[in-house]
Amino acid sequence: MSVNLWIILLGGLATYLTRIGGHIVLSRFDSIHPRVQAGLEAVPAAVLTTLVAPAAMNGGPAEWSALLVAALVCLRAPMFIGFVAGAAVLIAMRHWLA
């Protein structure tokens, strides 16, 4: 087996173990402390921020346009539709501005 295949397999195993590990640990408790629950509920927003912030700070007109369109669409439509709209604008703007 090639080194790349081993890296992919071990990366997949590590990802699986970390995900199932969190589930196993939390399933051992009858109830979750409200602070832990609040922390777990904040994770999606934190991840989204780490993805959006670099594009907002270091991006150009294409990235800013995509962020604006995605934000506006998400006000009225489901988040997935906003993501698709932002991605479409980003692709189109990068194509037109290149």
N, C-alpha and C positions, 0 to 999 in steps of 0.2 A: 504494500500500500504506500501511496505517496504521502509526503509530509503534509501537503495541503488537505488531503482527505482526513488524516488524523486530527488536524487542527479543527476541521469542521465538525467531526464526530465528538471530540472532547468539548468543544464549545457548546454544541447542542446538549450534551450530557450535563455540563455545568449549568446551563440555563434551566434545564428541566429540574435538576436537583435544588436550585435556589427557589424556583417557583413552588415545587411540591413541599419543600422544607418549610416555607412560611405557612402553607396551609396546614401541615402536620402540627406545627407548634401552636398555631391559633386554635386548632380543633381540640386541643387538650384542655382548654379552659371552658368552663360553663358560661361565663359571661366575660365580655371585654370591657376594660376600664374605659370610661368616656374619653379620657385623654388619648388613649391608644386609638380608639375609634376615630377621634378627630384627626389624629395624625395620619391614619390610613386613608381617610377621606380627602386629605390634602395632597396626597401623592399624585393623582392625575393632573392637578393644576400645576404642581411643581415640575412635572415632566414636560407638560405643554410649554411652560415658561422657558425651560432650558432649550427647547426646540425653536421657539419663536424669537427669543431675545437676541441671539446672534444675527438673525436675518434682519431684525428691526434696527439694530445698532450698526451693523457693517454692510447692510445691503444697499442696493441702488434703487433706481426707479421701478425696476421690474419687481423686486422683492417687496417694496413698500406698497405698490399697487395690489399685489397679490394679498398681502396682509389686510389691506383696507377692504378689498372685495370680500375676502373670507369673513372678516368681522361683521360687515354689513349683512351678508347673506345669513350668517349664524343668528342674527337678531330675529329673523323671520322663518328660517328653515332649520331642519335638523343639522347637527354638527357635521355629519358625513357630507351632506350637500354643500355646506360651507367649505369643507376641505377640498372637495372636487372642484368647486368654483375657483378657489384660491390657486389650486394647482394648475387649472386650465389657464388662468390669467398669467401665472408665472411662466408657463411654457410659451404662451403666445407672446408675451412681452420680451422674453429672452430671444425668441426667434426674430421678432421685428426689430429689436434694438441691436442685434448682432451684426 
